[in-house]
Every structure is written in C-alpha cells, then in structure tokens.
Amino acid sequence: MCPMALVTAATALKAYEGNPYLQGGCQDINECVPPNQSLYPCKGNCMNTVGSYNCLCPSGFRSDDPKSIPCVRADPNKTLKIILGISASIIFLMVCIFALWAEYQKKKLAKEKERFFHQNGGQILYHQIMSKQVDTLKIFTQEDLKKATNDFDESREVGKGGHGTVYKGILKDNREVAVKCSKIMNMAETDEFVQEIIILSQTNHRNVVRLLGCCLEVEVPILVYEFIPNGTLFQFIHRNYGSPPPSLDTRLRVAQESAEALSYLHLSMNRPIVHGDVKSMNILLDDNYMAKVTDFGASRMLPKDEVQFMTLVQGTMGYLDPEYLLERQLTEKSDVYSFGVVLLELITGKKAIYHGGPKEGKSLASSFLLAMKDGSLEGILDVSIVGVGLEMLLGEIAELTRMCLSTMGEERPSMTQVADKLKALRSAWREKLVLDHGKAECLVKFSSPAVLLDPPSSSTFSTGPHMSGIGIETPR
C-alpha cells in the first residue's frame, strides 16, 4: 500500500506524484532537482528525503533558515567567544562568591576576637593602660605573635608543660621574647585575672621573669615574657652530657635568689601571689646564670585575711604540698614545701621522683626525711659537694630543708625566713672559704717546697656556675 494512503491528496501532491489509490502508484518527488527546485526553495545544499527534503548550509557557513535565507560565511571565533564568555561569567561568579565568603569569615573572626577581647578583660586592661596605671604592658595582636613565632612553628618551642607551650619569638624591634600559649586558665573572674596581669607587669624583681604583654583576642590569653636563654634549673642540675656538677656556692646562690623571688611575691604586693607550681623546671637561668622564677599558670592572688580553697588541685607530683593536696587550701606555705623539694634537688642531685634501682620511682622528699631520721644524711647527698669541714654547713641546709617539708604548713618557715637563712649560710660559707684560702696561702708561703706539691683541698675555688667541687664563685 502507498505510504501516502493515509494522508490527504493535497498533502500527497506536495511530496509525491502518482495515484495514491493504486498499488505502487504513489512516487516520492525529488525536491532538489529541476523543475521541482522552484516549488521547494533551498538557499543552501538540498538533500532529498522520502516524503520531504533537507536544506543545510555548507561547512563554514551559517543561516538562521537556509530554505529562505542565504547562507553566509560563519565567524570562526564565535564559538570560542561564546565558550570564553561563559567561562568568564562562571569565574566572575565564583570570585564574587569567594569574596563574599571571605568577607563573611573576616567579619566573623573580627567579632570572635572582639568577644574574646571583652571576655578576657581586654576593655578593663585597655582603660588601665590609657589611664597610665599600667605603662609597661603591651597588648599584642594575634597576628603580631604569629609573625614573631613563625606561626607558632614547632622549631620555636622552648618548653612544654601542663599549663601550656612556650615559644621563642622575635619582635619587630628584634627583641627576643618567650610567648606562652596556655592550655587552661580559670577565666571565671575576669577582673581578678586582669588585676593579676597588671600586678605581674609591674613586678620589678631581678629574680622574677618580667611580663612584657599579652594577647587577649584569643580564647585563652597568650602571655609574653622576657626571654631567658640558659634553660631551666632542672636541666642545670640533672645535666646528662658529662659537664662538671655546679659548685656548692652556685647551688646556694641559686637557692637564695629563688627564695628571694618567692618572698617578694608573697609579701611585696597589695595582695599576696602564691606561685602554685614551684619546681626546678620553673626556675630559669639567664646569661649570668642568675635565677629567674617563671610560669605563673597555676598562680593565685590570695584574698586578704581569707582562705583560698581550690576545687582543682594544680601542681607537679613530687613537689605538691601534702596539706594542699588533702585540704585543697592554697597558701604561701604551699610554695615553701615545693621550694623545699627544689632545695633537695640542689643538694642531692636527684630528681623529685627518682629511681634508686630497678624498683618504681621514689619520692625524694620521703627518702630525705627517712635519711634524716636514720642519721644517714650523707648517703643521699650529692657526692660532689660532700667534703671535710662541710658537715655543719650541710647539716644546717638539711635542717632548713626538713623544716620546709614539714607536713603541717604552720610548722614551715616563711619564704622570707628561708631566704634570710640561705643568705646567712652562704655568707658564712664564703667567709670560711676566704679564711681557709688565706690560711692555705700563708701555709704555702712559709712551708718547705714539698708542701707546694700538696695544697689543702679547702683552697679550691671555682670561677663560675660550671665549676665543680666545693668552691666559691667570683663575688657578684
């Protein structure tokens, strides 16, 4: 049957010729050949199809309607321009979105910094600075400290402890500083925290590390201290690289300086400051090996004529005051106990928790008190400071240490008493050495040549903190 049998005759006449009512009588018309071209217009390339035809432009030409509109040469760059236009639009849109997102994050960060600044008492501190009540403290931005520490790079770490990490920083004026990022800080009382920063910034004692400034636009405030180059007293005492042990006079001097710093904190403020974590790792040594007490992360300003109870005990095992541990009552005498352990480290050369053999660690304080009770003190002392004629001096130092380690705080001396006693002991020790040195010189001068081969051991002098034995330092 003819394909056009189902269409009207009028339609069949346009695309077919013949009789649609006869079998095989309907034939397709080729619209692309004369004379049919006049009836079926095409301005491009004509292609016949069954029942119709297609009119297309040659390659490189284009027309919106090739049957009625002539083909013209196409622009070869138009497609590329369209692609570039679309790409540019997408990139522009992405840039706009990123810029808006960056601006949003910038405003969010600024609001967060402002919130932390107010939360940490920055506004109060700022008014104190503007009113000239504080003229030594600088408020650093987070960006300042990032640049100073190379974005808190691990290579800049100089210490890490329970209260935070300390980085060495270099400010724009090339000053070296210690930047302490604290892990935990009680910010419940903002006014008290700010007041403590203000007081520490005004602390002027040669044996207390000076607070230079702080950064308050972070969640936990960052504190900036002066940089102390020669490490900690812990490293100095327990050195493992074969250096000679420090002399007895050096140990007494460092103990005296540390005690004077703690005494200053306890007495020289409007409200006493208890350090709260006295240990050899928190005593630094400067260029001249002078002691500098540092790390006030556990410090508290004690209320006047009131008892300070702590819900959370902070400190380091081996140094913790047992009374503070049991009663949660922090006092100046808690620092005295901890200092007693530091004094023990200085005269024994042992750590607060040490290993005397294959057994588990021993408490240095417990071992010392037991040795005092048994009369075996010499067995626990550092052999490098034990010598003939030192029994009385070492006995007095040991007795002072025992008093500091009393179980009951009220039986312990104050830090002022400890500092005065150490000063007196050191003065007496230096006088004895000078006197013995004079006698030795006199003996050598008037003795036979044989005496020159065997000078008295008490005439041994050291010229600095690195010298060993029982000598005396060059006076300062």
SVG drawing of the C-alpha trace seen along z (x, -y; Angstrom):
<svg xmlns="http://www.w3.org/2000/svg" viewBox="-8 -58 119 62">
<polyline fill="none" stroke="black" stroke-width="0.4" points="0.0,0.0 1.3,-3.5 2.8,-5.3 0.7,-8.3 -2.6,-6.4 -3.3,-7.8 -2.6,-11.4 -4.8,-13.7 -4.5,-14.1 -3.4,-17.7 -0.5,-16.7 0.4,-13.9 0.7,-16.2 3.4,-18.2 5.8,-15.4 4.6,-12.5 3.3,-12.1 1.1,-9.4 -2.3,-7.9 -2.3,-7.2 -5.3,-4.9 -3.4,-2.5 -0.9,0.1 2.6,-1.4 1.0,-4.4 2.5,-6.9 6.1,-8.0 8.4,-10.3 9.2,-13.6 12.9,-14.7 12.6,-18.3 16.3,-19.0 16.2,-18.7 14.6,-20.9 11.9,-21.8 10.9,-21.0 13.5,-23.4 11.2,-26.3 8.5,-24.7 10.8,-23.6 13.2,-26.6 16.7,-26.0 19.4,-28.6 22.0,-26.0 22.7,-22.4 19.5,-20.5 19.2,-16.8 16.2,-14.7 14.4,-12.5 11.4,-10.2 8.4,-12.5 10.5,-15.7 13.9,-17.3 16.6,-18.9 18.3,-22.2 21.7,-22.7 24.5,-25.3 27.9,-24.1 30.7,-23.8 31.9,-27.2 28.6,-28.9 25.5,-29.5 21.9,-30.7 19.0,-31.0 16.7,-29.5 18.6,-28.0 15.3,-27.4 14.6,-31.1 17.7,-33.0 21.0,-32.6 24.0,-31.1 26.8,-33.4 30.3,-32.7 30.4,-31.9 32.7,-33.7 35.3,-31.1 35.9,-32.7 32.3,-33.0 32.1,-29.6 35.4,-30.3 34.0,-33.7 30.9,-32.0 32.9,-29.5 35.2,-32.2 32.2,-34.4 30.5,-31.5 33.8,-30.6 34.5,-34.3 31.0,-34.5 31.4,-31.4 34.8,-32.6 33.4,-36.0 30.5,-34.4 32.9,-32.2 35.2,-35.2 32.2,-37.1 31.0,-34.1 34.5,-33.7 34.9,-37.4 31.5,-37.4 32.5,-34.3 35.9,-35.8 34.3,-39.0 31.8,-37.0 34.6,-35.0 36.6,-38.2 33.7,-39.8 33.0,-36.6 36.7,-36.4 36.6,-40.1 33.5,-39.5 35.1,-36.4 38.3,-38.4 36.2,-41.2 34.2,-38.7 37.4,-37.1 38.9,-40.5 36.0,-41.6 35.7,-38.2 39.3,-38.2 39.0,-41.7 40.7,-43.5 38.5,-46.6 39.4,-46.9 43.1,-46.4 42.9,-48.9 41.4,-51.6 44.1,-50.9 46.8,-51.4 45.2,-54.6 44.9,-56.0 48.7,-55.3 48.1,-53.0 50.0,-50.4 52.8,-51.8 55.0,-48.7 52.4,-46.3 51.7,-46.0 48.6,-44.4 49.8,-42.3 47.6,-41.2 47.4,-37.5 49.0,-38.5 51.9,-40.1 52.7,-36.9 52.2,-34.7 54.9,-36.7 57.2,-36.6 57.0,-32.8 56.8,-32.0 53.1,-31.0 54.0,-29.1 56.3,-26.7 57.4,-23.6 61.1,-24.6 60.4,-27.6 59.3,-25.6 61.5,-26.0 59.3,-24.3 56.1,-22.4 54.3,-21.6 50.9,-21.0 50.0,-24.7 50.9,-25.3 53.6,-25.6 56.3,-28.3 57.8,-29.5 60.7,-31.7 59.6,-34.8 61.4,-37.7 59.5,-41.0 59.7,-43.7 62.4,-45.6 64.5,-42.3 63.8,-41.7 63.7,-38.1 60.6,-37.1 59.0,-34.0 55.5,-33.5 53.4,-31.3 50.2,-29.7 48.3,-28.4 46.1,-25.3 44.0,-26.0 43.2,-29.2 40.5,-30.0 38.6,-32.9 35.6,-32.8 36.7,-36.1 37.9,-38.4 38.5,-41.3 40.9,-39.2 42.7,-37.9 43.3,-41.4 44.4,-42.6 46.9,-39.8 48.3,-40.7 48.6,-44.3 50.4,-43.4 52.8,-41.0 53.5,-43.7 54.6,-46.0 56.6,-43.3 60.1,-44.6 62.4,-42.0 65.6,-40.8 64.7,-37.1 61.2,-37.1 60.8,-36.8 59.2,-40.0 55.8,-40.1 56.0,-42.3 52.5,-42.0 49.6,-39.7 47.2,-38.9 43.6,-38.9 41.8,-38.4 42.1,-34.6 40.0,-32.1 42.8,-31.6 45.1,-34.6 48.7,-34.4 51.3,-35.9 54.6,-37.4 57.6,-37.3 61.3,-38.3 63.3,-35.5 65.8,-33.7 68.5,-31.9 70.2,-29.4 67.4,-26.9 66.0,-25.7 67.5,-24.8 66.3,-21.3 68.5,-20.9 71.3,-22.6 71.2,-20.2 70.4,-17.0 72.6,-17.5 73.4,-14.3 76.2,-15.5 79.2,-15.0 79.7,-18.6 81.1,-19.1 78.4,-19.5 77.7,-23.0 79.7,-24.1 78.1,-24.3 78.3,-28.1 76.4,-28.2 73.7,-25.9 73.4,-28.1 73.2,-31.3 70.5,-29.9 68.5,-28.7 68.8,-32.1 67.8,-34.0 64.8,-31.8 63.7,-32.1 64.0,-35.9 61.8,-36.0 59.1,-33.9 59.3,-36.0 58.8,-39.1 55.7,-37.6 54.3,-36.7 55.0,-40.0 55.6,-42.8 52.2,-43.0 48.9,-44.6 47.5,-41.0 49.9,-38.1 50.6,-36.0 51.2,-32.3 53.1,-30.7 51.4,-27.3 53.9,-25.3 57.3,-25.9 59.8,-23.4 63.2,-23.4 61.7,-23.4 60.0,-26.7 63.3,-28.4 65.2,-29.7 68.9,-30.8 69.8,-34.0 73.1,-34.9 74.9,-35.1 73.2,-32.1 71.0,-34.2 67.8,-32.5 64.5,-33.7 61.2,-32.3 58.7,-31.9 55.4,-30.2 52.5,-31.7 49.9,-29.4 48.9,-28.0 49.4,-31.2 46.7,-32.7 46.2,-36.1 45.1,-35.4 42.3,-37.3 43.3,-39.4 42.7,-37.7 40.7,-34.9 41.4,-31.3 41.6,-30.3 40.1,-26.9 40.7,-25.2 38.2,-22.9 41.0,-21.7 44.5,-21.0 47.2,-22.1 50.9,-21.3 53.5,-18.7 53.9,-15.3 56.9,-15.2 56.6,-18.9 52.9,-19.1 52.3,-20.2 50.5,-17.2 48.4,-19.6 47.2,-21.4 46.6,-18.0 44.4,-16.9 42.6,-20.1 42.5,-21.9 43.8,-25.0 46.4,-27.0 48.6,-29.2 52.1,-30.7 53.3,-27.7 52.4,-25.5 55.2,-27.3 57.5,-26.8 57.0,-23.0 57.6,-22.9 60.7,-25.1 62.0,-22.5 61.9,-19.9 63.9,-22.2 66.4,-22.7 66.7,-18.9 67.4,-18.6 70.2,-21.1 72.0,-19.3 71.3,-15.7 71.5,-16.0 68.4,-13.7 65.0,-14.3 61.8,-14.9 60.7,-11.4 63.9,-9.4 64.8,-5.8 67.3,-4.3 67.3,-0.9 65.1,1.4 62.1,0.6 59.5,-2.0 60.2,-5.7 60.9,-7.0 59.8,-10.3 62.9,-12.4 61.2,-14.2 60.2,-10.9 63.7,-9.4 65.3,-12.6 63.1,-12.7 63.8,-9.0 67.6,-9.6 67.4,-12.5 65.5,-10.3 68.0,-7.4 71.1,-9.6 72.2,-8.6 72.0,-12.0 75.4,-11.7 74.2,-8.7 71.6,-10.8 73.7,-14.0 75.5,-14.7 79.0,-13.3 80.4,-16.3 79.6,-18.7 80.4,-16.4 83.8,-17.1 85.8,-17.5 84.7,-20.6 81.3,-20.8 79.4,-18.7 78.0,-21.7 77.0,-23.7 75.3,-20.8 73.6,-19.9 72.1,-23.4 71.0,-23.3 69.4,-19.9 67.6,-21.1 66.2,-24.1 65.0,-21.7 63.4,-19.5 61.5,-22.4 60.3,-23.4 59.0,-19.8 57.0,-19.7 53.7,-18.0 51.8,-20.9 52.0,-24.2 52.1,-26.2 55.3,-24.5 57.1,-25.6 59.1,-28.9 58.0,-31.7 59.8,-32.3 61.4,-35.4 62.8,-33.3 64.1,-30.8 65.7,-33.4 67.4,-35.1 68.7,-31.8 70.1,-30.8 71.8,-34.3 73.3,-33.8 74.5,-30.3 76.0,-31.4 77.7,-34.4 79.2,-32.2 80.3,-29.7 82.0,-32.3 83.8,-33.8 85.0,-30.4 86.4,-29.7 88.1,-33.1 89.6,-32.5 90.7,-29.0 92.2,-30.3 94.2,-32.9 95.5,-30.2 96.4,-28.0 98.3,-30.8 100.1,-31.5 100.9,-27.8 102.3,-27.6 104.4,-30.7 106.2,-29.6 106.3,-25.8 109.0,-23.7 108.9,-23.1 107.3,-19.7 104.2,-21.4 103.7,-23.1 103.0,-19.6 100.0,-19.1 97.9,-22.2 94.9,-22.0 91.7,-20.9 89.8,-23.7 91.6,-26.2 89.9,-25.0 88.0,-27.9 85.6,-27.9 85.1,-30.8 81.5,-30.2 78.5,-28.0 80.1,-25.4 82.9,-24.6 82.5,-21.6 83.5,-20.8 83.0,-22.8 84.5,-26.0 83.2,-29.6 82.1,-31.7 83.6,-35.0 81.6,-37.6 78.8,-39.4"/>
</svg>
